[in-house]
Amino acid sequence: MGKYRDAVIDYDTFHDAIGGRVTAAFYLQREQAEIQCKMYQQAINDINKAVEMTPEDVAMWVEKGSVHLRVGQHNEAIEALEKAISLDPKAAAAYRMLGYCQVQLKKNKEACANFAKAKELGDEVVDGLMQKYCK
């Protein structure tokens, strides 16, 4: 419904009401609402908690990379995305996002290699990035 700030308040109330005994999925959902409100530090804190609770969950690491990328924390994003790839070498989105981080750091050669890997693994979003950065 687009009422993300209200949702964050509701998540906080729920969290407190049950004494903080929540799952990684809870932290992921609250992080998603926080991102929509531009509550980036809270979102980082929540995705960190979700990753801590489910350290083998590739999607959580990719999301962590995404949050750090969104706020320009490229080194942290790269760390998270490389962890995702180490857990699942077929995580196409992680390669795409890693490549985008590398572009931001002016490492186009490495970026294009990661874009190519993402494409090889079936990523359908990477074509535009390849056209823009890998000529």
N, CA, C and O of each residue as an XYZ file, in Angstrom:
540
protein
N       0.812     -1.199      0.000
C       0.000      0.000      0.000
C       0.850      1.255      0.000
O       0.319      2.365     -0.033
N       2.169      1.091      0.037
C       3.052      2.235     -0.036
C       3.270      2.962      1.284
O       3.905      4.016      1.302
N       2.771      2.436      2.368
C       2.933      3.083      3.680
C       4.097      2.430      4.421
O       3.917      1.757      5.436
N       5.277      2.648      3.890
C       6.462      1.950      4.400
C       6.871      2.413      5.795
O       7.274      1.591      6.618
N       6.777      3.695      6.074
C       7.131      4.171      7.421
C       6.190      3.566      8.465
O       6.622      3.159      9.543
N       4.911      3.515      8.133
C       3.952      2.881      9.044
C       4.285      1.404      9.221
O       4.170      0.860     10.320
N       4.697      0.764      8.139
C       5.066     -0.651      8.217
C       6.266     -0.851      9.126
O       6.292     -1.791      9.921
N       7.258      0.021      9.017
C       8.447     -0.088      9.879
C       8.040      0.066     11.344
O       8.522     -0.668     12.206
N       7.164      1.010     11.619
C       6.680      1.198     12.992
C       5.972     -0.064     13.472
O       6.158     -0.495     14.610
N       5.158     -0.653     12.596
C       4.467     -1.899     12.970
C       5.456     -3.031     13.202
O       5.300     -3.807     14.145
N       6.476     -3.134     12.350
C       7.506     -4.159     12.556
C       8.209     -3.952     13.897
O       8.453     -4.910     14.630
N       8.528     -2.708     14.211
C       9.191     -2.411     15.489
C       8.304     -2.812     16.665
O       8.777     -3.406     17.635
N       7.014     -2.485     16.573
C       6.070     -2.827     17.632
C       5.978     -4.334     17.800
O       5.993     -4.839     18.923
N       5.884     -5.052     16.692
C       5.821     -6.512     16.739
C       7.088     -7.077     17.365
O       7.025     -7.950     18.230
N       8.242     -6.574     16.924
C       9.533     -7.020     17.442
C       9.576     -6.884     18.961
O       9.970     -7.811     19.670
N       9.168     -5.721     19.446
C       9.185     -5.464     20.889
C       8.154     -6.323     21.625
O       8.416     -6.813     22.724
N       6.993     -6.501     21.015
C       5.912     -7.250     21.667
C       6.291     -8.705     21.927
O       5.836     -9.303     22.902
N       7.116     -9.271     21.062
C       7.493    -10.679     21.273
C       8.918    -10.821     21.796
O       9.531    -11.885     21.711
N       9.413     -9.741     22.326
C      10.719     -9.786     22.973
C      11.884    -10.023     22.033
O      12.916    -10.559     22.436
N      11.720     -9.621     20.772
C      12.821     -9.734     19.821
C      13.080    -11.138     19.292
O      14.084    -11.372     18.620
N      12.191    -12.066     19.586
C      12.371    -13.447     19.098
C      11.778    -13.567     17.691
O      10.687    -14.102     17.497
N      12.522    -13.058     16.732
C      12.058    -13.049     15.346
C      13.038    -13.830     14.472
O      14.130    -14.196     14.907
N      12.629    -14.069     13.254
C      13.430    -14.843     12.311
C      14.203    -13.927     11.363
O      13.992    -12.715     11.323
N      15.087    -14.537     10.619
C      15.816    -13.800      9.588
C      14.849    -13.206      8.569
O      15.070    -12.107      8.062
N      13.784    -13.932      8.273
C      12.787    -13.427      7.313
C      12.159    -12.128      7.812
O      11.875    -11.229      7.020
N      11.942    -12.029      9.116
C      11.420    -10.782      9.692
C      12.376     -9.631      9.404
O      11.963     -8.566      8.945
N      13.658     -9.857      9.679
C      14.638     -8.788      9.459
C      14.712     -8.412      7.981
O      14.860     -7.237      7.644
N      14.612     -9.398      7.108
C      14.626     -9.125      5.673
C      13.416     -8.280      5.277
O      13.554     -7.312      4.529
N      12.245     -8.638      5.768
C      11.044     -7.875      5.422
C      11.111     -6.448      5.952
O      10.737     -5.505      5.255
N      11.586     -6.289      7.180
C      11.692     -4.937      7.729
C      12.736     -4.142      6.948
O      12.558     -2.951      6.694
N      13.825     -4.812      6.570
C      14.861     -4.141      5.771
C      14.285     -3.633      4.452
O      14.618     -2.535      4.006
N      13.424     -4.431      3.833
C      12.817     -4.016      2.571
C      11.969     -2.753      2.757
O      12.000     -1.854      1.917
N      11.224     -2.689      3.843
C      10.422     -1.492      4.125
C      11.335     -0.301      4.422
O      11.071      0.816      3.975
N      12.397     -0.542      5.171
C      13.325      0.545      5.518
C      13.993      1.121      4.280
O      14.192      2.333      4.191
N      14.337      0.281      3.339
C      14.922      0.757      2.080
C      13.965      1.712      1.380
O      14.384      2.753      0.874
N      12.694      1.365      1.349
C      11.701      2.214      0.687
C      11.583      3.590      1.351
O      11.233      4.571      0.696
N      11.878      3.658      2.659
C      11.817      4.922      3.402
C      13.164      5.637      3.423
O      13.299      6.702      4.025
N      14.143      5.056      2.771
C      15.505      5.593      2.791
C      16.103      5.595      4.203
O      16.892      6.471      4.557
N      15.716      4.612      4.985
C      16.263      4.415      6.337
C      17.432      3.435      6.196
O      17.365      2.295      6.655
N      18.500      3.905      5.552
C      19.559      3.005      5.119
C      20.350      2.370      6.260
O      20.677      1.185      6.188
N      20.660      3.115      7.292
C      21.430      2.509      8.379
C      20.630      1.407      9.063
O      21.177      0.357      9.403
N      19.334      1.644      9.266
C      18.495      0.616      9.861
C      18.417     -0.605      8.949
O      18.432     -1.742      9.420
N      18.334     -0.361      7.642
C      18.277     -1.458      6.681
C      19.570     -2.278      6.728
O      19.534     -3.507      6.687
N      20.702     -1.594      6.815
C      21.983     -2.301      6.916
C      22.020     -3.126      8.197
O      22.444     -4.282      8.185
N      21.575     -2.532      9.302
C      21.566     -3.267     10.566
C      20.695     -4.517     10.463
O      21.072     -5.583     10.948
N      19.532     -4.381      9.832
C      18.624     -5.518      9.734
C      19.147     -6.599      8.794
O      19.030     -7.785      9.103
N      19.717     -6.220      7.660
C      20.228     -7.261      6.764
C      21.443     -7.932      7.396
O      21.666     -9.125      7.187
N      22.226     -7.187      8.160
C      23.341     -7.805      8.874
C      22.835     -8.840      9.869
O      23.418     -9.916      9.999
N      21.761     -8.521     10.565
C      21.180     -9.455     11.530
C      20.638    -10.693     10.795
O      20.818    -11.816     11.267
N      19.989    -10.500      9.664
C      19.453    -11.621      8.894
C      20.583    -12.534      8.410
O      20.465    -13.758      8.465
N      21.667    -11.937      7.942
C      22.829    -12.714      7.479
C      23.456    -13.475      8.645
O      23.857    -14.631      8.510
N      23.530    -12.809      9.781
C      24.090    -13.448     10.981
C      23.270    -14.681     11.381
O      23.821    -15.685     11.831
N      21.959    -14.589     11.209
C      21.075    -15.691     11.595
C      21.068    -16.823     10.566
O      20.819    -17.977     10.913
N      21.342    -16.495      9.304
C      21.311    -17.499      8.230
C      22.546    -17.333      7.341
O      22.420    -16.952      6.178
N      23.726    -17.613      7.874
C      24.961    -17.319      7.144
C      25.170    -18.138      5.866
O      26.047    -17.812      5.066
N      24.396    -19.170      5.669
C      24.546    -19.981      4.456
C      23.506    -19.630      3.391
O      23.453    -20.281      2.348
N      22.692    -18.627      3.635
C      21.627    -18.234      2.712
C      22.177    -17.243      1.687
O      22.433    -16.081      2.003
N      22.352    -17.712      0.484
C      22.925    -16.909     -0.599
C      22.106    -15.648     -0.847
O      22.669    -14.571     -1.042
N      20.793    -15.773     -0.842
C      19.930    -14.618     -1.116
C      20.134    -13.510     -0.091
O      20.055    -12.330     -0.432
N      20.391    -13.871      1.135
C      20.635    -12.860      2.167
C      21.934    -12.106      1.875
O      22.002    -10.888      2.045
N      22.960    -12.832      1.438
C      24.233    -12.181      1.108
C      24.080    -11.263     -0.107
O      24.658    -10.177     -0.151
N      23.297    -11.710     -1.092
C      23.056    -10.870     -2.278
C      22.307     -9.603     -1.864
O      22.626     -8.507     -2.324
N      21.318     -9.763     -0.999
C      20.573     -8.589     -0.521
C      21.489     -7.650      0.266
O      21.394     -6.430      0.127
N      22.357     -8.204      1.074
C      23.316     -7.388      1.820
C      24.184     -6.593      0.837
O      24.416     -5.399      1.027
N      24.652     -7.262     -0.200
C      25.434     -6.565     -1.228
C      24.630     -5.447     -1.873
O      25.154     -4.365     -2.138
N      23.372     -5.713     -2.120
C      22.495     -4.737     -2.752
C      22.327     -3.486     -1.884
O      22.375     -2.362     -2.384
N      22.131     -3.692     -0.590
C      21.949     -2.551      0.313
C      23.220     -1.706      0.361
O      23.163     -0.479      0.282
N      24.364     -2.373      0.490
C      25.627     -1.621      0.535
C      25.879     -0.896     -0.786
O      26.367      0.234     -0.794
N      25.553     -1.535     -1.880
C      25.712     -0.900     -3.191
C      24.840      0.344     -3.290
O      25.276      1.380     -3.793
N      23.629      0.238     -2.816
C      22.676      1.355     -2.877
C      23.199      2.600     -2.155
O      22.923      3.725     -2.572
N      23.947      2.396     -1.079
C      24.442      3.535     -0.305
C      25.902      3.878     -0.625
O      26.528      4.682      0.067
N      26.426      3.263     -1.673
C      27.777      3.605     -2.118
C      28.887      2.980     -1.305
O      30.031      3.431     -1.379
N      28.585      1.965     -0.537
C      29.604      1.253      0.228
C      30.090      0.071     -0.615
O      29.748     -1.084     -0.358
N      30.894      0.394     -1.621
C      31.263     -0.595     -2.632
C      32.114     -1.733     -2.083
O      31.921     -2.887     -2.466
N      33.038     -1.431     -1.205
C      33.879     -2.504     -0.669
C      33.068     -3.504      0.149
O      33.281     -4.713      0.050
N      32.132     -2.994      0.962
C      31.263     -3.871      1.739
C      30.363     -4.693      0.816
O      30.111     -5.873      1.060
N      29.887     -4.049     -0.243
C      29.047     -4.752     -1.210
C      29.832     -5.875     -1.882
O      29.333     -6.992     -2.022
N      31.047     -5.578     -2.293
C      31.891     -6.586     -2.943
C      32.126     -7.765     -2.008
O      32.049     -8.921     -2.426
N      32.411     -7.473     -0.751
C      32.628     -8.540      0.229
C      31.416     -9.460      0.321
O      31.552    -10.683      0.291
N      30.229     -8.863      0.434
C      28.996     -9.642      0.556
C      28.721    -10.453     -0.708
O      28.329    -11.617     -0.633
N      28.928     -9.839     -1.854
C      28.652    -10.533     -3.118
C      29.648    -11.651     -3.370
O      29.283    -12.702     -3.897
N      30.893    -11.437     -3.001
C      31.878    -12.514     -3.140
C      31.536    -13.678     -2.207
O      31.761    -14.839     -2.551
N      30.996    -13.369     -1.034
C      30.559    -14.423     -0.120
C      29.403    -15.204     -0.749
O      29.370    -16.433     -0.684
N      28.464    -14.491     -1.352
C      27.340    -15.151     -2.020
C      27.844    -16.097     -3.106
O      27.366    -17.224     -3.230
N      28.802    -15.632     -3.881
C      29.361    -16.459     -4.966
C      30.111    -17.654     -4.401
O      30.074    -18.738     -4.983
N      30.788    -17.472     -3.277
C      31.502    -18.601     -2.673
C      30.520    -19.665     -2.191
O      30.830    -20.856     -2.208
N      29.333    -19.229     -1.761
C      28.315    -20.183     -1.315
C      27.598    -20.837     -2.489
O      27.201    -22.000     -2.411
N      27.432    -20.083     -3.584
C      26.756    -20.607     -4.771
C      27.382    -19.985     -6.017
O      27.015    -18.879     -6.416
N      28.324    -20.696     -6.627
C      28.988    -20.177     -7.827
C      28.057    -19.960     -9.023
O      28.489    -19.453    -10.058
N      26.789    -20.339     -8.889
C      25.823    -20.126     -9.971
C      24.864    -18.977     -9.663
O      23.829    -18.849    -10.317
N      25.188    -18.155     -8.695
C      24.337    -17.018     -8.303
C      24.532    -15.873     -9.294
O      25.341    -14.974     -9.061
N      23.804    -15.909    -10.376
C      23.976    -14.954    -11.470
C      23.833    -13.503    -11.023
O      24.621    -12.651    -11.433
N      22.851    -13.217    -10.198
C      22.638    -11.834     -9.757
C      23.845    -11.319     -8.981
O      24.179    -10.137     -9.069
N      24.493    -12.181     -8.234
C      25.673    -11.764     -7.475
C      26.793    -11.340     -8.419
O      27.480    -10.353     -8.153
N      26.985    -12.064     -9.509
C      28.011    -11.690    -10.491
C      27.671    -10.344    -11.136
O      28.546     -9.498    -11.321
N      26.389    -10.154    -11.476
C      25.970     -8.893    -12.095
C      26.222     -7.721    -11.142
O      26.790     -6.701    -11.533
N      25.801     -7.877     -9.917
C      25.961     -6.796     -8.952
C      27.429     -6.561     -8.607
O      27.851     -5.421     -8.418
N      28.199     -7.633     -8.527
C      29.634     -7.500     -8.295
C      30.271     -6.708     -9.435
O      31.103     -5.830     -9.205
N      29.878     -7.022    -10.646
C      30.373     -6.280    -11.803
C      30.019     -4.803    -11.726
O      30.839     -3.945    -12.051
N      28.807     -4.510    -11.299
C      28.398     -3.118    -11.192
C      29.226     -2.386    -10.126
O      29.603     -1.230    -10.317
N      29.504     -3.052     -9.019
C      30.381     -2.456     -7.998
C      31.744     -2.144     -8.595
O      32.312     -1.079     -8.354
N      32.256     -3.077     -9.368
C      33.577     -2.897     -9.964
C      33.580     -1.739    -10.957
O      34.568     -1.010    -11.049
N      32.494     -1.560    -11.698
C      32.380     -0.414    -12.602
C      32.492      0.878    -11.793
O      33.186      1.810    -12.198
N      31.811      0.930    -10.655
C      31.847      2.124     -9.814
C      33.265      2.420     -9.327
O      33.608      3.572     -9.062
N      34.082      1.379     -9.211
C      35.465      1.538     -8.762
C      36.443      1.623     -9.940
O      37.657      1.525     -9.760
N      35.893      1.810    -11.153
C      36.692      1.952    -12.382
C      37.493      0.695    -12.713
O      38.588      0.781    -13.269
N      36.949     -0.462    -12.373
C      37.586     -1.746    -12.680
C      36.753     -2.448    -13.760
O      36.178     -3.514    -13.540
N      36.712     -1.809    -14.932
C      35.825     -2.291    -15.985
C      36.189     -3.670    -16.521
O      35.303     -4.442    -16.887
N      37.469     -3.987    -16.573
C      37.861     -5.302    -17.091
C      37.279     -6.407    -16.206
O      36.684     -7.362    -16.704
N      37.456     -6.267    -14.891
C      36.911     -7.248    -13.957
C      35.380     -7.246    -14.007
O      34.740     -8.296    -13.946
N      34.814     -6.049    -14.119
C      33.360     -5.914    -14.185
C      32.796     -6.664    -15.382
O      31.814     -7.396    -15.259
N      33.414     -6.482    -16.525
C      32.907     -7.116    -17.738
C      33.018     -8.636    -17.656
O      32.165     -9.348    -18.187
N      34.051     -9.135    -17.001
C      34.174    -10.581    -16.793
C      33.029    -11.080    -15.915
O      32.474    -12.148    -16.173
N      32.676    -10.327    -14.895
C      31.563    -10.730    -14.039
C      30.220    -10.592    -14.748
O      29.327    -11.415    -14.551
N      30.073     -9.560    -15.569
C      28.857     -9.425    -16.365
C      28.710    -10.623    -17.303
O      27.621    -11.178    -17.446
N      29.812    -11.014    -17.939
C      29.781    -12.162    -18.858
C      29.393    -13.442    -18.113
O      28.639    -14.262    -18.636
N      29.905    -13.609    -16.902
C      29.563    -14.786    -16.096
C      28.082    -14.763    -15.738
O      27.416    -15.797    -15.786
N      27.566    -13.599    -15.381
C      26.144    -13.474    -15.062
C      25.293    -13.858    -16.275
O      24.295    -14.566    -16.147
N      25.704    -13.380    -17.447
C      24.965    -13.701    -18.666
C      25.023    -15.201    -18.951
O      24.012    -15.811    -19.295
N      26.194    -15.783    -18.808
C      26.375    -17.222    -19.006
C      25.446    -18.023    -18.083
O      24.957    -19.090    -18.453
N      25.214    -17.495    -16.887
C      24.364    -18.181    -15.912
C      22.882    -17.852    -16.081
O      22.045    -18.310    -15.303
N      22.563    -17.055    -17.104
C      21.161    -16.805    -17.423
C      20.573    -15.506    -16.904
O      19.356    -15.323    -16.957
N      21.392    -14.608    -16.411
C      20.877    -13.323    -15.933
C      20.329    -12.535    -17.117
O      21.026    -12.319    -18.108
N      19.089    -12.113    -17.006
C      18.442    -11.412    -18.121
C      18.555     -9.891    -18.007
O      18.175     -9.172    -18.931
N      19.070     -9.401    -16.889
C      19.164     -7.960    -16.664
C      20.512     -7.401    -17.116
O      20.641     -6.200    -17.354
N      21.495     -8.253    -17.232
C      22.876     -7.813    -17.414
C      23.182     -7.250    -18.811
O      24.173     -6.538    -18.975
N      22.372     -7.549    -19.794
C      22.665     -7.105    -21.164
C      22.867     -5.587    -21.270
O      23.799     -5.133    -21.934
N      22.015     -4.819    -20.629
C      22.148     -3.365    -20.685
C      23.448     -2.879    -20.078
O      24.069     -1.945    -20.585
N      23.857     -3.516    -18.988
C      25.113     -3.140    -18.346
C      26.292     -3.477    -19.256
O      27.251     -2.711    -19.351
N      26.214     -4.613    -19.916
C      27.297     -5.016    -20.828
C      27.401     -4.025    -21.992
O      28.501     -3.637    -22.386
N      26.246     -3.618    -22.539
C      26.262     -2.671    -23.641
C      26.840     -1.316    -23.213
O      27.532     -0.653    -23.987
N      26.553     -0.927    -21.999
C      26.994      0.377    -21.519
C      28.472      0.397    -21.129
O      29.164      1.384    -21.381
N      28.964     -0.691    -20.513
C      30.296     -0.659    -19.937
C      31.335     -1.565    -20.601
O      32.521     -1.470    -20.285
N      30.916     -2.426    -21.501
C      31.844     -3.420    -22.052
C      31.918     -3.305    -23.573
O      31.614     -4.266    -24.279
N      32.307     -2.178    -24.069
C      32.376     -1.975    -25.526
C      33.744     -2.287    -26.039
O      33.994     -2.175    -27.239
